[in-house]
């Protein structure tokens, strides 16, 4: 599954905020410095979905807030992502 994610770095907590216009909005605690926010996004998504980090990959947007992310998950877990 490939989704677009808008990352809001330097937030109070990691959380999925909303899904609007086919973009998942996610708050991340880490600063957007040297890939720290990207690493935390991957860790957060893998934890939320109970999958290994290796199943989450940023395809594009490494230096942008809008990222194209591939998540290799079972279709039964998809609703967990969009239940915000």
NORVEN-V594142 format. One line per field, one symbol per residue. ss: DSSP state (A for helix, B for strand, O for the rest). phi: phi as a letter, one per 20 degrees, with the letter a starting at -180 (. if undefined). A space follows every 50 residues. Layout:
ss->???
phi->???
This chain:
ss->OBBBBBBBOOOOOOBBBBBBOOBBBBBOOOOOOOOAAAAAAAAAAAAAAO OOAAABBBBBOOOOOBBBBBBOOOAAAAAAAOOO
phi->.dceceedflefbeaeeacclmceececfffeclmfffffffffffffel cfgfedceebngdcfecdcdcecfgfegfffdee
